[in-house]
Amino acid sequence: MNAWSDGWSDNANSPQQRQRTSEPPLPPEMSPRRAAASGAGALPRQQGRASGGPGYPGGNGPSGPRRPGVPGSRARKVKITLLALVVALLAVSIGTYFWADGKVRREVDLNKVASRPAPGNGTNYLIVGSDSREGLTKAQEQALHTGAAAGKRTDSMMILHVGGNGNTMLSLPRDSYVTIPAFTGSAGKKYPATTHKLNTAYAWGGAELLTQTVEYNTGLHIDHYAEIGFNGFVNLVDALGGVNMCLDKAIKDKASGADFKAGCQTLNGKQSLAFVRERHQEATQDLGRMQNQQKFLSALAHQAASPTTILNPFTLYPVIGSGLDTLIVDKDMSLWNITSMFWAMKGVTSGGGKSMTVPISTANLQTPSDGVAVKWDMTKAKQLFSELKNDDKITVTSN
């Protein structure tokens, strides 16, 4: 043999070669030639090795997705379900917002109010209950004891101040003897300043003149205006399923239709209207009625903002619809402002503020042309208005 053949022969007979030739041959599936022909570079899965690792069927590797039913698949289903719920809730919320926003009656333009005081600290809402019969039939007027008077007058007025030192609900007697500032009528005629009952300002010039008169006599800048009539009031209470009230004494007033026993009870819309309009049984007449109105509005706001109302769509939507259909607000009033107003009213009953009436010196003031009126205690009233304007802690009392 030549040198090459001798070298090959020597290598074949070396201990290492002899050792390799003594080993059993590889099985066909592990043959390097077969692996090269098939293009597979990885060994088959070993016996007893757990599935689900990279590179194995059912794993996260490049060989394919997980099998249905494994934890990873369930997690993805949960994520998809949660995402669908979030999208659905978002769509419902957006739809509800635009539906409710479309019902708001923004009819009062506070930009038309002349000679306004500078804004103070906090937010002031002028809340008015009018005796408007809008939407009532003759039968309803009779059943609700409202009468059939044409036009609108204020049945109640209050300033809700929302600030950092607690919320204050301040009632203004409709018979308050105040200065109605000079104004221009709807036909362009100019009227000089004069002294009359506060209710006269509303009768002469509606919400804008009433706001101007309140600002003129208090020095407070009114940020927002809200008004609700008899019909809207009744519908709102009925949509809530009634309002729970606890009465210290029995009440019976033929003029308003009020007829209640002492104790806690649920008042429906008709009964609630009779309650807030009742005054003949009160020793202080209108002043006593205003206290009842404050109690009722606070209870109404508390119940409207409760979880049993907010979390129940069968109650929430009728309440929103009934409340907004007849609620008249200023043109800059947003749904957020309306919500904040109701939450603030709720806060008054939760210990986050106080209810009071403007300080009064004479409840039976004889006037030249307006009959009996209410005269404010201007010393205490000015101090109160100053505290509200500066958002200070209220130290003044009603008496």
ZATORLUM-228137 format. One record per residue (C-alpha): residue number from 1; residue in one letter; y, z, x. Coordinates in nm, 3 decimals. Layout:
NUM,a,Y,Z,X $
...
END
This chain:
1,m,0.000,0.000,0.000 $
2,n,0.358,-0.055,0.110 $
3,a,0.605,0.223,0.164 $
4,w,0.738,0.201,-0.192 $
5,s,0.393,0.226,-0.342 $
6,d,0.306,0.507,-0.102 $
7,g,0.621,0.697,-0.206 $
8,w,0.545,0.655,-0.578 $
9,s,0.190,0.762,-0.520 $
10,d,0.306,1.067,-0.328 $
11,n,0.545,1.162,-0.608 $
12,a,0.274,1.120,-0.869 $
13,n,0.050,1.350,-0.671 $
14,s,0.325,1.612,-0.612 $
15,p,0.278,1.958,-0.764 $
16,q,0.565,1.897,-1.006 $
17,q,0.420,1.568,-1.128 $
18,r,0.080,1.718,-1.160 $
19,q,0.227,1.999,-1.363 $
20,r,0.399,1.753,-1.600 $
21,t,0.091,1.540,-1.646 $
22,s,-0.110,1.849,-1.726 $
23,e,0.114,1.937,-2.025 $
24,p,0.023,1.800,-2.369 $
25,p,0.221,1.493,-2.481 $
26,l,0.525,1.533,-2.707 $
27,p,0.466,1.482,-3.080 $
28,p,0.590,1.145,-3.212 $
29,e,0.886,1.289,-3.397 $
30,m,1.015,1.443,-3.071 $
31,s,0.965,1.133,-2.867 $
32,p,1.286,1.035,-2.681 $
33,r,1.216,0.668,-2.752 $
34,r,1.179,0.730,-3.125 $
35,a,1.492,0.943,-3.133 $
36,a,1.685,0.670,-2.951 $
37,a,1.554,0.404,-3.188 $
38,s,1.649,0.603,-3.496 $
39,g,1.990,0.704,-3.356 $
40,a,1.930,1.076,-3.429 $
41,g,2.058,1.304,-3.158 $
42,a,1.980,1.640,-3.315 $
43,l,1.651,1.814,-3.339 $
44,p,1.501,1.876,-3.682 $
45,r,1.561,2.209,-3.845 $
46,q,1.342,2.478,-3.702 $
47,q,1.096,2.670,-3.912 $
48,g,1.243,2.991,-4.051 $
49,r,1.608,2.903,-3.975 $
50,a,1.842,2.987,-4.264 $
51,s,1.997,2.688,-4.437 $
52,g,2.366,2.654,-4.496 $
53,g,2.480,2.636,-4.133 $
54,p,2.676,2.350,-3.982 $
55,g,2.483,2.031,-3.956 $
56,y,2.222,2.124,-4.217 $
57,p,2.180,2.012,-4.576 $
58,g,2.381,2.240,-4.804 $
59,g,2.608,2.355,-4.520 $
60,n,2.975,2.296,-4.447 $
61,g,2.911,2.058,-4.164 $
62,p,2.933,1.681,-4.149 $
63,s,2.588,1.626,-4.296 $
64,g,2.709,1.681,-4.655 $
65,p,2.864,1.916,-4.915 $
66,r,2.714,2.240,-5.035 $
67,r,2.448,2.232,-5.302 $
68,p,2.565,2.310,-5.656 $
69,g,2.533,2.676,-5.744 $
70,v,2.598,2.823,-5.398 $
71,p,2.888,3.074,-5.364 $
72,g,3.129,2.815,-5.221 $
73,s,3.088,2.594,-5.524 $
74,r,3.148,2.884,-5.763 $
75,a,3.463,2.982,-5.573 $
76,r,3.601,2.631,-5.612 $
77,k,3.530,2.639,-5.986 $
78,v,3.713,2.972,-6.017 $
79,k,4.012,2.834,-5.827 $
80,i,4.025,2.524,-6.045 $
81,t,4.002,2.737,-6.361 $
82,l,4.281,2.968,-6.245 $
83,l,4.497,2.673,-6.151 $
84,a,4.443,2.519,-6.493 $
85,l,4.541,2.847,-6.661 $
86,v,4.857,2.875,-6.451 $
87,v,4.954,2.518,-6.535 $
88,a,4.885,2.578,-6.906 $
89,l,5.088,2.902,-6.911 $
90,l,5.371,2.731,-6.726 $
91,a,5.372,2.445,-6.974 $
92,v,5.371,2.685,-7.271 $
93,s,5.652,2.892,-7.117 $
94,i,5.868,2.587,-7.051 $
95,g,5.799,2.451,-7.397 $
96,t,5.882,2.786,-7.558 $
97,y,6.206,2.810,-7.361 $
98,f,6.333,2.470,-7.473 $
99,w,6.215,2.531,-7.830 $
100,a,6.400,2.863,-7.846 $
101,d,6.706,2.728,-7.665 $
102,g,6.733,2.450,-7.922 $
103,k,6.757,2.708,-8.201 $
104,v,7.054,2.897,-8.054 $
105,r,7.372,2.839,-8.253 $
106,r,7.645,2.826,-7.987 $
107,e,7.943,2.796,-8.220 $
108,v,8.203,3.035,-8.075 $
109,d,8.435,2.908,-7.802 $
110,l,8.575,3.205,-7.612 $
111,n,8.776,2.965,-7.397 $
112,k,9.008,2.925,-7.695 $
113,v,9.099,3.295,-7.686 $
114,a,9.455,3.336,-7.561 $
115,s,9.603,3.595,-7.321 $
116,r,9.274,3.739,-7.207 $
117,p,9.248,4.047,-6.982 $
118,a,9.091,4.011,-6.640 $
119,p,8.714,4.065,-6.626 $
120,g,8.607,4.415,-6.531 $
121,n,8.285,4.550,-6.386 $
122,g,7.968,4.510,-6.588 $
123,t,7.914,4.287,-6.892 $
124,n,8.066,4.336,-7.238 $
125,y,7.904,4.195,-7.554 $
126,l,8.094,4.195,-7.884 $
127,i,7.821,4.228,-8.149 $
128,v,7.922,4.158,-8.508 $
129,g,7.732,4.197,-8.832 $
130,s,7.900,3.976,-9.090 $
131,d,7.864,3.985,-9.467 $
132,s,7.804,3.610,-9.476 $
133,r,7.586,3.504,-9.770 $
134,e,7.493,3.181,-9.589 $
135,g,7.140,3.075,-9.684 $
136,l,7.110,3.320,-9.976 $
137,t,7.034,3.204,-10.329 $
138,k,7.199,3.369,-10.631 $
139,a,6.875,3.555,-10.697 $
140,q,6.863,3.681,-10.339 $
141,e,7.227,3.795,-10.355 $
142,q,7.141,3.999,-10.663 $
143,a,6.818,4.137,-10.517 $
144,l,6.987,4.236,-10.189 $
145,h,7.294,4.387,-10.362 $
146,t,7.525,4.171,-10.149 $
147,g,7.744,4.035,-10.427 $
148,a,7.865,3.675,-10.424 $
149,a,8.195,3.702,-10.237 $
150,a,8.301,3.377,-10.073 $
151,g,8.383,3.349,-9.706 $
152,k,8.291,3.599,-9.434 $
153,r,8.404,3.945,-9.333 $
154,t,8.279,4.178,-9.065 $
155,d,8.041,4.443,-9.191 $
156,s,8.003,4.609,-8.850 $
157,m,8.146,4.565,-8.502 $
158,m,8.046,4.714,-8.170 $
159,i,8.095,4.660,-7.801 $
160,l,7.780,4.680,-7.590 $
161,h,7.874,4.754,-7.230 $
162,v,7.601,4.689,-6.972 $
163,g,7.670,4.836,-6.630 $
164,g,7.546,5.034,-6.335 $
165,n,7.620,5.371,-6.495 $
166,g,7.409,5.313,-6.803 $
167,n,7.462,5.112,-7.118 $
168,t,7.714,5.214,-7.381 $
169,m,7.710,5.105,-7.745 $
170,l,8.061,5.158,-7.881 $
171,s,8.125,5.111,-8.253 $
172,l,8.463,4.993,-8.376 $
173,p,8.541,5.082,-8.739 $
174,r,8.620,4.769,-8.936 $
175,d,8.910,4.959,-9.096 $
176,s,9.067,5.040,-8.759 $
177,y,9.444,5.003,-8.785 $
178,v,9.529,4.783,-8.486 $
179,t,9.770,4.518,-8.365 $
180,i,9.662,4.161,-8.435 $
181,p,9.830,3.967,-8.154 $
182,a,10.030,3.650,-8.206 $
183,f,9.802,3.352,-8.258 $
184,t,9.798,2.989,-8.364 $
185,g,9.613,2.905,-8.683 $
186,s,9.367,2.622,-8.729 $
187,a,9.641,2.401,-8.874 $
188,g,9.863,2.458,-8.572 $
189,k,10.091,2.712,-8.738 $
190,k,10.198,3.005,-8.518 $
191,y,10.178,3.360,-8.648 $
192,p,10.359,3.659,-8.495 $
193,a,10.191,3.982,-8.395 $
194,t,10.133,4.222,-8.684 $
195,t,9.948,4.544,-8.764 $
196,h,9.649,4.538,-8.999 $
197,k,9.288,4.647,-9.022 $
198,l,9.059,4.505,-8.753 $
199,n,8.855,4.327,-9.019 $
200,t,9.163,4.122,-9.109 $
201,a,9.156,3.947,-8.772 $
202,y,8.811,3.809,-8.848 $
203,a,8.913,3.702,-9.198 $
204,w,9.217,3.517,-9.063 $
205,g,9.082,3.354,-8.750 $
206,g,8.708,3.409,-8.726 $
207,a,8.526,3.510,-8.410 $
208,e,8.795,3.384,-8.171 $
209,l,9.081,3.585,-8.325 $
210,l,8.857,3.890,-8.364 $
211,t,8.770,3.870,-7.994 $
212,q,9.137,3.829,-7.903 $
213,t,9.229,4.133,-8.115 $
214,v,8.955,4.350,-7.964 $
215,e,9.058,4.249,-7.612 $
216,y,9.428,4.310,-7.688 $
217,n,9.368,4.663,-7.821 $
218,t,9.104,4.774,-7.570 $
219,g,9.199,4.590,-7.252 $
220,l,8.831,4.498,-7.213 $
221,h,8.726,4.143,-7.130 $
222,i,8.458,4.027,-7.376 $
223,d,8.200,3.825,-7.183 $
224,h,7.977,3.726,-7.475 $
225,y,7.985,3.722,-7.855 $
226,a,7.691,3.758,-8.097 $
227,e,7.698,3.758,-8.477 $
228,i,7.429,3.777,-8.744 $
229,g,7.464,3.751,-9.124 $
230,f,7.277,3.917,-9.408 $
231,n,7.007,3.650,-9.442 $
232,g,6.928,3.637,-9.072 $
233,f,6.910,4.014,-9.058 $
234,v,6.657,4.034,-9.343 $
235,n,6.440,3.753,-9.202 $
236,l,6.437,3.905,-8.854 $
237,v,6.320,4.244,-8.979 $
238,d,6.050,4.088,-9.198 $
239,a,5.926,3.876,-8.905 $
240,l,5.884,4.198,-8.706 $
241,g,5.678,4.343,-8.987 $
242,g,5.945,4.600,-9.061 $
243,v,6.128,4.856,-8.849 $
244,n,6.021,5.218,-8.815 $
245,m,6.298,5.466,-8.895 $
246,c,6.298,5.845,-8.919 $
247,l,6.556,5.981,-9.163 $
248,d,6.686,6.338,-9.152 $
249,k,6.765,6.337,-9.522 $
250,a,6.697,6.138,-9.836 $
251,i,6.937,5.852,-9.906 $
252,k,7.029,5.703,-10.242 $
253,d,7.315,5.456,-10.282 $
254,k,7.333,5.228,-10.588 $
255,a,7.595,5.002,-10.430 $
256,s,7.374,4.898,-10.138 $
257,g,7.039,4.952,-10.310 $
258,a,6.931,5.223,-10.063 $
259,d,6.669,5.463,-10.200 $
260,f,6.474,5.642,-9.925 $
261,k,6.298,5.972,-9.885 $
262,a,6.348,6.190,-9.579 $
263,g,6.101,6.142,-9.295 $
264,c,5.958,5.855,-9.092 $
265,q,5.890,5.527,-9.269 $
266,t,5.880,5.151,-9.215 $
267,l,6.169,4.958,-9.369 $
268,n,6.127,4.593,-9.463 $
269,g,6.413,4.343,-9.447 $
270,k,6.560,4.423,-9.787 $
271,q,6.537,4.798,-9.730 $
272,s,6.686,4.768,-9.381 $
273,l,6.988,4.578,-9.510 $
274,a,7.040,4.845,-9.776 $
275,f,7.018,5.116,-9.510 $
276,v,7.275,4.969,-9.269 $
277,r,7.520,4.894,-9.555 $
278,e,7.491,5.237,-9.722 $
279,r,7.807,5.448,-9.690 $
280,h,7.885,5.623,-10.020 $
281,q,7.649,5.910,-9.949 $
282,e,7.796,5.965,-9.603 $
283,a,8.061,6.237,-9.575 $
284,t,8.264,6.019,-9.339 $
285,q,8.195,5.696,-9.530 $
286,d,8.226,5.403,-9.282 $
287,l,8.198,5.631,-8.980 $
288,g,7.867,5.767,-9.104 $
289,r,7.748,5.415,-9.179 $
290,m,7.829,5.305,-8.824 $
291,q,7.611,5.581,-8.684 $
292,n,7.324,5.461,-8.903 $
293,q,7.385,5.103,-8.788 $
294,q,7.366,5.207,-8.424 $
295,k,7.040,5.393,-8.481 $
296,f,6.890,5.101,-8.667 $
297,l,6.996,4.830,-8.416 $
298,s,6.858,5.036,-8.131 $
299,a,6.527,5.080,-8.315 $
300,l,6.522,4.709,-8.399 $
301,a,6.580,4.608,-8.035 $
302,h,6.320,4.858,-7.915 $
303,q,6.057,4.718,-8.148 $
304,a,6.146,4.353,-8.079 $
305,a,6.109,4.413,-7.703 $
306,s,5.784,4.609,-7.730 $
307,p,5.456,4.473,-7.582 $
308,t,5.303,4.452,-7.932 $
309,t,5.567,4.194,-8.017 $
310,i,5.604,4.011,-7.686 $
311,l,5.231,3.976,-7.619 $
312,n,5.141,3.866,-7.972 $
313,p,5.236,3.501,-8.028 $
314,f,5.177,3.536,-8.404 $
315,t,5.461,3.790,-8.408 $
316,l,5.673,3.670,-8.117 $
317,y,5.735,3.315,-8.237 $
318,p,5.836,3.409,-8.594 $
319,v,6.067,3.678,-8.452 $
320,i,6.230,3.434,-8.212 $
321,g,6.263,3.172,-8.483 $
322,s,6.405,3.412,-8.742 $
323,g,6.643,3.575,-8.499 $
324,l,6.782,3.261,-8.341 $
325,d,6.811,3.056,-8.659 $
326,t,7.099,3.267,-8.788 $
327,l,7.231,3.424,-8.467 $
328,i,7.573,3.280,-8.384 $
329,v,7.680,3.319,-8.020 $
330,d,7.943,3.190,-7.781 $
331,k,7.899,2.858,-7.607 $
332,d,7.825,3.016,-7.268 $
333,m,7.551,3.246,-7.403 $
334,s,7.215,3.163,-7.248 $
335,l,6.872,3.279,-7.358 $
336,w,6.877,3.507,-7.056 $
337,n,7.203,3.664,-7.182 $
338,i,7.053,3.711,-7.529 $
339,t,6.743,3.873,-7.380 $
340,s,6.955,4.097,-7.159 $
341,m,7.158,4.204,-7.462 $
342,f,6.848,4.310,-7.655 $
343,w,6.698,4.487,-7.353 $
344,a,7.025,4.675,-7.304 $
345,m,7.023,4.783,-7.668 $
346,k,6.667,4.901,-7.620 $
347,g,6.778,5.092,-7.311 $
348,v,7.027,5.292,-7.517 $
349,t,6.742,5.448,-7.719 $
350,s,6.535,5.504,-7.404 $
351,g,6.787,5.738,-7.245 $
352,g,6.953,5.471,-7.032 $
353,g,7.290,5.497,-7.207 $
354,k,7.474,5.637,-7.506 $
355,s,7.587,5.546,-7.856 $
356,m,7.935,5.648,-7.968 $
357,t,8.231,5.558,-8.185 $
358,v,8.580,5.494,-8.055 $
359,p,8.770,5.828,-8.060 $
360,i,8.954,5.875,-8.390 $
361,s,9.254,6.090,-8.471 $
362,t,9.283,6.011,-8.843 $
363,a,9.007,5.872,-9.066 $
364,n,9.230,5.845,-9.375 $
365,l,9.553,5.689,-9.256 $
366,q,9.776,5.567,-9.539 $
367,t,9.918,5.224,-9.453 $
368,p,10.203,5.023,-9.611 $
369,s,9.988,4.730,-9.723 $
370,d,9.624,4.785,-9.619 $
371,g,9.538,5.099,-9.812 $
372,v,9.348,5.370,-9.624 $
373,a,9.271,5.286,-9.261 $
374,v,9.135,5.450,-8.945 $
375,k,9.366,5.548,-8.662 $
376,w,9.233,5.573,-8.305 $
377,d,9.301,5.869,-8.077 $
378,m,9.484,5.653,-7.823 $
379,t,9.486,5.913,-7.544 $
380,k,9.110,5.947,-7.543 $
381,a,9.056,5.580,-7.635 $
382,k,9.256,5.454,-7.336 $
383,q,9.057,5.677,-7.102 $
384,l,8.732,5.549,-7.253 $
385,f,8.836,5.185,-7.220 $
386,s,8.936,5.246,-6.858 $
387,e,8.597,5.398,-6.779 $
388,l,8.420,5.105,-6.940 $
389,k,8.634,4.848,-6.760 $
390,n,8.572,5.008,-6.421 $
391,d,8.205,5.074,-6.506 $
392,d,8.256,5.445,-6.444 $
393,k,8.046,5.721,-6.590 $
394,i,8.155,5.785,-6.948 $
395,t,8.313,6.128,-6.986 $
396,v,8.497,6.075,-7.314 $
397,t,8.338,6.187,-7.640 $
398,s,8.391,6.042,-7.986 $
399,n,8.541,6.364,-8.126 $
END
